Amino acid sequence: MNLTEFNQSDRCEHFSCPERSVSPAVYILLYVCSAAVVLLTVCGNLLVIISVLHFKQLHTPTNMLVLSLAVSDFLVGIFLMLPMLIWTIESCWIFGRDFCTVFLISGFFLSLSIYNIALIAVDRYLALSNPFLYMNRVSVRITRVAIVFDWCVMGIYNIAVIYFNGILTISVPCPLECFFVLNEVWAVIDLVVSFIFPLSVIIILYTRVFVIAKKHATAIRELNNHTRPKTQKITSHSMKSERKAAKVLGILVSVFVVCLLPYFICSLLGYVIEIQAETIQNVMIILYLNSTINPVIYALFYPWFRRCIKLIINLQIFHTDSALINVLS
């Protein structure tokens, strides 16, 4: 999925740049807020990346997917969020034609975030629907292969979209404007690949996850009402752990869908009515903010992430054997 997508038939005059009419104080405040959001996005996701990579105890299939999501969100913060916020404040693209190309190609990272969320939904569904098969078959190695495959496929797709279409730069009335042009066929393909398919996977699988989690909760209550052997206690604890993980990741997915829907709706309406470039910029910023919110969700609901942050801030990760520290208890 790329930043701003328009059909070839759209006329350039739709994208006029309004003059900035805000006071210097508001102008400075906008830049300060933008810098704070970008800093929170980059630093928050960097903490997740360091935590999962450094601590051996966190090297699980699910956390590998969390790591992949954090990397894509980190790159969104650097290559997409910062230029978009500056573009919105200035009302014009000020980075030149070459970086316009880099910026639009970097839409690849946003597509990765969407498919990482979809992979997390698949992971939780497999873990809850057949936990024994999941424990025996789904390994860290297999998950890494799936992640590499995901990155490669989305990279090839993004290159193909740009190769078969084009980038539109407008020099009047702004110094430069930066848009992505899609013909009608590729517009439909991109809508399906970037939105409809992954969103359908996410919604369907998480609906199934919540149904299964409810059944597990009922089973756990029944086990708690009877005296049971040690193996059943272990099973009950495992089921609770999987349900908790599904709940937290369900919150992450729900927030993502809320951030995605405005742009999804805007994209669909774009085939029916004319939508201003400023509107698309605003809904894109909402979508980018999902990359900022994800580390906050980890900090609120994952005790291990809070412990990792303390260890990283205190520089204890540089101590000998710090990778073996128990961060889950």
Phi, psi and omega per residue, in radians:
M1 nan 2.407 -3.080
N2 -2.019 2.928 -2.983
L3 -0.935 -1.168 -3.028
T4 -2.281 2.041 -3.015
E5 -2.013 2.256 -3.134
F6 -2.373 2.681 3.057
N7 -1.320 2.716 -3.122
Q8 -1.067 -0.453 -3.082
S9 -1.330 -0.249 3.136
D10 -1.136 2.512 -3.094
R11 -1.690 2.521 -3.042
C12 -1.115 -0.488 -3.074
E13 -1.187 -0.188 3.080
H14 -1.148 -0.340 -2.960
F15 -1.929 0.821 3.101
S16 -1.217 2.652 -3.086
C17 -1.801 1.972 3.107
P18 -1.217 2.545 3.120
E19 -1.229 2.505 3.128
R20 -1.274 2.177 -3.073
S21 -2.195 0.782 3.120
V22 -1.969 2.718 -3.132
S23 -1.251 2.757 3.120
P24 -0.990 -0.633 -3.135
A25 -1.129 -0.778 3.112
V26 -1.154 -0.682 3.127
Y27 -1.038 -0.809 3.119
I28 -1.152 -0.713 3.140
L29 -1.079 -0.687 3.110
L30 -1.083 -0.720 3.122
Y31 -1.196 -0.673 3.115
V32 -1.120 -0.789 3.124
C33 -1.116 -0.718 3.127
S34 -1.108 -0.748 3.125
A35 -1.102 -0.686 3.135
A36 -1.134 -0.735 3.140
V37 -1.131 -0.795 3.138
V38 -1.110 -0.739 -3.141
L39 -1.103 -0.738 3.112
L40 -1.115 -0.706 3.125
T41 -1.108 -0.883 -3.082
V42 -1.165 -0.856 -3.093
C43 -1.205 -0.714 3.140
G44 -1.065 -0.826 -3.138
N45 -1.249 -0.535 3.075
L46 -1.131 -0.650 3.087
L47 -1.116 -0.704 3.092
V48 -1.104 -0.774 -3.127
I49 -1.061 -0.841 -3.134
I50 -1.099 -0.725 -3.103
S51 -1.067 -0.890 -3.070
V52 -1.209 -0.658 -3.131
L53 -1.245 -0.654 -2.999
H54 -1.420 -0.817 -3.002
F55 -1.518 2.049 -3.074
K56 -1.024 -0.586 -3.089
Q57 -1.124 -0.348 -3.107
L58 -1.635 0.070 -3.130
H59 -1.443 1.291 3.104
T60 -2.061 2.809 3.125
P61 -0.966 -0.788 -3.128
T62 -1.092 -0.756 -3.125
N63 -1.206 -0.448 3.035
M64 -1.125 -0.659 3.083
L65 -1.221 -0.661 3.052
V66 -1.083 -0.700 3.099
L67 -1.089 -0.792 3.125
S68 -1.068 -0.715 3.103
L69 -1.123 -0.728 -3.140
A70 -1.128 -0.677 3.115
V71 -1.123 -0.799 3.131
S72 -1.142 -0.676 3.095
D73 -1.165 -0.663 3.086
F74 -1.046 -0.772 -3.135
L75 -1.243 -0.576 3.037
V76 -1.066 -0.756 3.136
G77 -1.063 -0.666 -3.086
I78 -1.409 -0.888 -2.961
F79 -1.614 -0.376 -3.063
L80 -2.001 -0.880 -3.025
M81 -1.128 -0.853 -3.095
L82 -1.069 -0.905 3.103
P83 -1.070 -0.653 -3.127
M84 -1.138 -0.745 3.127
L85 -1.120 -0.741 3.103
I86 -1.133 -0.724 3.110
W87 -1.046 -0.744 -3.129
T88 -1.165 -0.730 -3.132
I89 -1.175 -0.778 -3.087
E90 -1.389 -0.293 -3.098
S91 1.158 0.163 3.098
C92 -2.603 2.696 3.077
W93 -1.456 2.098 -3.010
I94 -1.982 0.150 -2.991
F95 -1.734 -0.024 3.100
G96 1.582 2.939 -3.056
R97 -1.232 -0.696 -3.085
D98 -1.123 -0.789 3.135
F99 -1.245 -0.403 3.027
C100 -1.034 -0.759 3.105
T101 -1.103 -0.797 3.113
V102 -1.055 -0.736 -3.115
F103 -1.074 -0.796 -3.108
L104 -1.256 -0.634 3.062
I105 -1.107 -0.576 -3.121
S106 -1.195 -0.145 2.999
G107 -1.007 -0.309 3.042
F108 -0.950 -0.656 -3.112
F109 -1.193 -0.565 3.112
L110 -1.228 -0.708 3.058
S111 -1.061 -0.677 3.109
L112 -1.085 -0.719 3.121
S113 -1.034 -0.739 -3.136
I114 -1.102 -0.798 -3.108
Y115 -1.312 -0.450 3.005
N116 -1.138 -0.712 3.078
I117 -1.092 -0.701 3.114
A118 -1.126 -0.713 3.101
L119 -1.124 -0.634 3.087
I120 -1.119 -0.677 3.094
A121 -1.115 -0.734 3.090
V122 -1.083 -0.771 -3.134
D123 -1.051 -0.809 -3.125
R124 -1.179 -0.623 3.124
Y125 -1.139 -0.787 3.130
L126 -1.135 -0.695 -3.104
A127 -1.147 -0.609 -3.096
L128 -1.585 -0.582 -3.091
S129 -1.315 -0.597 3.132
N130 -2.563 1.332 -3.023
P131 -1.077 -0.616 -3.124
F132 -1.207 -0.754 3.079
L133 -1.114 -0.697 -3.140
Y134 -1.070 -0.802 -3.120
M135 -1.134 -0.571 -3.074
N136 -1.520 -0.518 -3.006
R137 -1.866 -0.631 -3.067
V138 -1.578 1.889 -3.129
S139 -1.966 2.994 3.083
V140 -1.066 -0.697 -3.128
R141 -1.093 -0.811 3.138
I142 -1.101 -0.707 3.125
T143 -1.106 -0.715 3.104
R144 -1.097 -0.696 3.093
V145 -1.079 -0.748 3.123
A146 -1.100 -0.675 3.140
I147 -1.173 -0.792 3.119
V148 -1.074 -0.746 3.105
F149 -1.054 -0.754 3.129
D150 -1.059 -0.827 -3.141
W151 -1.088 -0.737 -3.113
C152 -1.158 -0.802 -3.115
V153 -1.092 -0.809 -3.123
M154 -1.183 -0.580 3.080
G155 -1.145 -0.785 3.116
I156 -1.111 -0.726 3.133
Y157 -1.076 -0.785 -3.101
N158 -1.125 -0.706 3.097
I159 -1.106 -0.701 3.132
A160 -1.122 -0.722 3.128
V161 -1.047 -0.798 -3.114
I162 -1.221 -0.641 -3.122
Y163 -1.147 -0.741 -3.062
F164 -1.547 -0.049 3.094
N165 -2.170 -2.411 -3.127
G166 -2.939 2.944 3.121
I167 -1.908 2.309 -3.113
L168 -1.851 2.090 3.055
T169 -2.018 2.280 -3.084
I170 -1.998 2.268 -3.057
S171 -1.777 -0.121 -3.102
V172 -2.245 2.352 0.018
P173 -1.532 -0.055 3.140
C174 -1.471 2.906 2.966
P175 -0.988 -0.653 3.107
L176 -2.953 2.510 2.977
E177 -2.137 2.647 -2.993
C178 -2.245 1.909 -3.124
F179 -2.284 2.773 3.092
F180 -1.901 2.326 -3.072
V181 -1.880 2.258 3.071
L182 -2.157 2.347 2.993
N183 -1.303 3.024 -2.996
E184 -1.102 -0.680 -3.124
V185 -1.141 -0.837 -3.118
W186 -1.220 -0.479 3.084
A187 -1.091 -0.736 3.115
V188 -1.203 -0.767 3.132
I189 -1.035 -0.795 -3.099
D190 -1.172 -0.617 3.111
L191 -1.093 -0.737 3.140
V192 -1.217 -0.853 -3.058
V193 -1.202 -0.723 -3.017
S194 -1.518 -0.403 -3.041
F195 -2.216 -1.093 -2.943
I196 -1.084 -0.854 -3.092
F197 -1.128 -0.980 -3.121
P198 -1.112 -0.634 3.138
L199 -1.163 -0.664 3.096
S200 -1.123 -0.757 3.108
V201 -1.047 -0.800 -3.111
I202 -1.075 -0.850 -3.074
I203 -1.177 -0.792 -3.102
I204 -1.127 -0.837 -3.080
L205 -1.194 -0.679 3.139
Y206 -1.289 -0.450 2.978
T207 -1.106 -0.766 3.083
R208 -1.129 -0.676 3.136
V209 -1.059 -0.776 -3.111
F210 -1.196 -0.602 3.075
V211 -1.133 -0.795 3.137
I212 -1.143 -0.726 3.139
A213 -1.074 -0.638 3.103
K214 -1.141 -0.715 3.091
K215 -1.116 -0.690 3.103
H216 -1.107 -0.701 3.126
A217 -1.074 -0.705 3.103
T218 -1.137 -0.723 3.129
A219 -1.124 -0.677 3.134
I220 -1.146 -0.716 3.113
R221 -1.086 -0.673 3.110
E222 -1.168 -0.671 3.105
L223 -1.159 -0.639 -3.130
N224 -1.197 -0.341 -3.124
N225 -1.532 -0.025 -3.113
H226 -2.317 2.675 3.027
T227 -1.267 2.298 -3.041
R228 -2.384 2.691 3.101
P229 -1.210 2.993 -3.072
K230 -1.061 -0.654 -3.104
T231 -1.110 -0.633 3.119
Q232 -1.218 -0.605 3.094
K233 -1.107 -0.722 3.109
I234 -1.098 -0.737 3.109
T235 -1.073 -0.750 3.131
S236 -1.081 -0.759 3.122
H237 -1.102 -0.716 3.122
S238 -1.106 -0.735 3.119
M239 -1.110 -0.719 3.104
K240 -1.091 -0.723 -3.138
S241 -1.095 -0.772 3.140
E242 -1.148 -0.674 3.125
R243 -1.134 -0.717 3.125
K244 -1.122 -0.773 3.112
A245 -1.071 -0.726 3.125
A246 -1.119 -0.649 -3.135
K247 -1.141 -0.833 -3.129
V248 -1.114 -0.819 3.137
L249 -1.200 -0.461 3.040
G250 -1.142 -0.674 3.071
I251 -1.118 -0.764 3.118
L252 -1.028 -0.790 -3.137
V253 -1.158 -0.714 -3.132
S254 -1.088 -0.759 3.101
V255 -1.091 -0.716 3.121
F256 -1.063 -0.798 -3.130
V257 -1.092 -0.696 3.107
V258 -1.081 -0.721 3.121
C259 -1.239 -0.528 -3.090
L260 -1.380 -0.616 -2.994
L261 -0.999 -0.737 3.137
P262 -0.993 -0.756 3.127
Y263 -1.264 -0.602 3.094
F264 -1.083 -0.806 3.115
I265 -1.131 -0.729 3.133
C266 -1.080 -0.695 3.133
S267 -1.128 -0.729 3.129
L268 -1.176 -0.732 -3.137
L269 -1.197 -0.403 -3.130
G270 -1.097 -0.346 3.103
Y271 -1.450 -0.196 -3.047
V272 -1.958 -0.794 -3.091
I273 -2.201 2.840 3.109
E274 -1.381 2.267 3.141
I275 -2.052 2.276 -3.110
Q276 -1.217 2.597 3.134
A277 -1.048 -0.613 3.130
E278 -1.084 -0.645 3.124
T279 -1.140 -0.754 3.125
I280 -1.118 -0.677 3.100
Q281 -1.071 -0.729 -3.112
N282 -1.152 -0.745 -3.136
V283 -1.255 -0.489 3.059
M284 -1.175 -0.663 3.100
I285 -1.094 -0.697 3.090
I286 -1.056 -0.732 3.114
L287 -1.140 -0.719 3.115
Y288 -1.110 -0.562 -3.110
L289 -1.098 -0.338 3.060
N290 -1.057 -0.584 3.103
S291 -1.184 -0.428 3.082
T292 -1.405 -0.646 -3.039
I293 -1.309 -0.575 -3.057
N294 -0.943 -0.867 3.107
P295 -1.093 -0.534 3.092
V296 -1.138 -0.686 3.092
I297 -1.096 -0.763 3.101
Y298 -1.036 -0.769 -3.104
A299 -1.147 -0.589 -3.115
L300 -1.355 -0.623 -2.967
F301 -1.998 -0.213 3.138
Y302 -1.919 1.819 3.090
P303 -1.028 -0.601 -3.124
W304 -1.113 -0.554 3.132
F305 -1.232 -0.674 3.099
R306 -1.119 -0.702 3.098
R307 -1.119 -0.710 3.131
C308 -1.111 -0.697 3.132
I309 -1.057 -0.771 3.117
K310 -1.065 -0.758 -3.133
L311 -1.149 -0.649 3.138
I312 -1.233 -0.792 -3.133
I313 -1.111 -0.662 3.123
N314 -1.396 0.024 3.121
L315 1.086 0.394 3.119
Q316 -1.267 -0.253 3.132
I317 -1.209 -0.236 3.117
F318 -1.551 -0.060 3.112
H319 -1.325 2.748 3.110
T320 -1.086 2.370 3.119
D321 1.066 0.377 3.126
S322 -1.155 -0.399 3.125
A323 -1.160 -0.318 -3.100
L324 -1.662 0.036 3.134
I325 -1.067 2.393 3.106
N326 -1.369 1.882 -3.124
V327 -1.827 0.002 -3.086
L328 -1.674 -0.357 -3.096
S329 -1.536 nan nan
